[in-house]
Amino acid sequence: MARYRTSTGELVSKAYIDRMVRITKALVLSEQREEYGYNFCEECSKSSGVRLDCAHVESVDSCQKNGYADKAWDKENIKIKCRKCHQEQDGLDIRSSFSQAGAAVG
């Protein structure tokens, strides 16, 4: 089983990282909803009629590879973005995703 080093030198499994990321994403969404009464894209401020994602500023893969896996679940490294802003951040082709409906956290 693959293990990744945290900034303190601790070794953690991919399953642990994934679990902590899921917990932190839910926390980020919950804190925004508690503070403002609704969730919205931190980039463009859209809230209704758009998919919202929890986007990593620095990717989970990069955090794992660079020896600070714990940054993957750091609240400061996770931003709420609409699908369009998230895909623009990641450099993906956004045209193909607009036909999909629903909400996603990922």
One Martini backbone bead per residue (centre of mass of N, CA, C, O) as a GRO file, in nm:
protein
  106
    1MET     BB    1   0.097   0.037   0.022
    2ALA     BB    2   0.068   0.357  -0.013
    3ARG     BB    3   0.276   0.624   0.109
    4TYR     BB    4   0.261   0.951   0.266
    5ARG     BB    5   0.405   1.251   0.337
    6THR     BB    6   0.414   1.483   0.570
    7SER     BB    7   0.526   1.778   0.711
    8THR     BB    8   0.607   1.589   0.981
    9GLY     BB    9   0.671   1.277   0.852
   10GLU     BB   10   0.427   1.132   0.827
   11LEU     BB   11   0.261   0.832   0.740
   12VAL     BB   12   0.010   0.797   0.480
   13SER     BB   13  -0.265   0.696   0.331
   14LYS     BB   14  -0.477   0.725   0.071
   15ALA     BB   15  -0.734   0.672   0.234
   16TYR     BB   16  -0.682   0.897   0.440
   17ILE     BB   17  -0.671   1.132   0.248
   18ASP     BB   18  -0.953   1.097   0.124
   19ARG     BB   19  -1.109   1.127   0.391
   20MET     BB   20  -1.003   1.412   0.468
   21VAL     BB   21  -1.102   1.555   0.215
   22ARG     BB   22  -1.404   1.500   0.249
   23ILE     BB   23  -1.433   1.638   0.525
   24THR     BB   24  -1.325   1.921   0.436
   25LYS     BB   25  -1.528   1.983   0.216
   26ALA     BB   26  -1.775   1.977   0.402
   27LEU     BB   27  -1.672   2.204   0.587
   28VAL     BB   28  -1.647   2.431   0.379
   29LEU     BB   29  -1.945   2.431   0.296
   30SER     BB   30  -2.065   2.473   0.581
   31GLU     BB   31  -1.923   2.742   0.651
   32GLN     BB   32  -2.040   2.906   0.419
   33ARG     BB   33  -2.340   2.857   0.485
   34GLU     BB   34  -2.330   2.976   0.774
   35GLU     BB   35  -2.224   3.266   0.695
   36TYR     BB   36  -2.434   3.319   0.422
   37GLY     BB   37  -2.677   3.084   0.360
   38TYR     BB   38  -2.490   2.991   0.115
   39ASN     BB   39  -2.363   2.874  -0.187
   40PHE     BB   40  -2.056   2.971  -0.371
   41CYS     BB   41  -1.847   3.111  -0.588
   42GLU     BB   42  -1.527   3.244  -0.522
   43GLU     BB   43  -1.483   3.370  -0.812
   44CYS     BB   44  -1.799   3.461  -0.940
   45SER     BB   45  -2.062   3.418  -0.730
   46LYS     BB   46  -2.218   3.190  -0.812
   47SER     BB   47  -2.527   2.985  -0.715
   48SER     BB   48  -2.744   2.946  -0.933
   49GLY     BB   49  -2.749   2.689  -1.173
   50VAL     BB   50  -2.482   2.555  -1.051
   51ARG     BB   51  -2.204   2.389  -1.016
   52LEU     BB   52  -2.032   2.275  -0.725
   53ASP     BB   53  -1.693   2.278  -0.621
   54CYS     BB   54  -1.406   2.136  -0.473
   55ALA     BB   55  -1.105   2.308  -0.505
   56HIS     BB   56  -0.773   2.279  -0.560
   57VAL     BB   57  -0.500   2.465  -0.561
   58GLU     BB   58  -0.339   2.214  -0.476
   59SER     BB   59  -0.295   1.917  -0.559
   60VAL     BB   60  -0.298   1.609  -0.434
   61ASP     BB   61  -0.064   1.496  -0.597
   62SER     BB   62   0.140   1.718  -0.523
   63CYS     BB   63   0.132   1.681  -0.217
   64GLN     BB   64   0.229   1.389  -0.218
   65LYS     BB   65   0.498   1.421  -0.390
   66ASN     BB   66   0.611   1.675  -0.185
   67GLY     BB   67   0.564   1.596   0.136
   68TYR     BB   68   0.242   1.733   0.191
   69ALA     BB   69  -0.041   1.576   0.231
   70ASP     BB   70  -0.193   1.767   0.439
   71LYS     BB   71  -0.267   1.991   0.226
   72ALA     BB   72  -0.514   1.840   0.098
   73TRP     BB   73  -0.679   1.909   0.397
   74ASP     BB   74  -0.658   2.210   0.374
   75LYS     BB   75  -0.873   2.470   0.378
   76GLU     BB   76  -0.683   2.673   0.208
   77ASN     BB   77  -0.679   2.447  -0.046
   78ILE     BB   78  -1.001   2.496  -0.054
   79LYS     BB   79  -1.235   2.579  -0.310
   80ILE     BB   80  -1.526   2.729  -0.417
   81LYS     BB   81  -1.654   2.621  -0.738
   82CYS     BB   82  -1.753   2.636  -1.028
   83ARG     BB   83  -1.720   2.442  -1.292
   84LYS     BB   84  -1.597   2.654  -1.479
   85CYS     BB   85  -1.372   2.761  -1.287
   86HIS     BB   86  -1.243   2.488  -1.233
   87GLN     BB   87  -1.170   2.419  -1.530
   88GLU     BB   88  -1.000   2.668  -1.580
   89GLN     BB   89  -0.790   2.610  -1.362
   90ASP     BB   90  -0.727   2.309  -1.497
   91GLY     BB   91  -0.743   2.332  -1.820
   92LEU     BB   92  -1.025   2.259  -1.929
   93ASP     BB   93  -1.286   2.156  -2.127
   94ILE     BB   94  -1.601   2.316  -2.082
   95ARG     BB   95  -1.810   2.238  -2.308
   96SER     BB   96  -1.885   1.928  -2.224
   97SER     BB   97  -2.023   1.994  -1.921
   98PHE     BB   98  -2.301   2.163  -1.973
   99SER     BB   99  -2.497   1.902  -2.012
  100GLN     BB  100  -2.480   1.866  -1.719
  101ALA     BB  101  -2.639   1.778  -1.416
  102GLY     BB  102  -2.605   1.909  -1.102
  103ALA     BB  103  -2.408   1.821  -0.820
  104ALA     BB  104  -2.064   1.869  -0.699
  105VAL     BB  105  -1.793   1.707  -0.510
  106GLY     BB  106  -1.441   1.740  -0.657
   0.00000   0.00000   0.00000
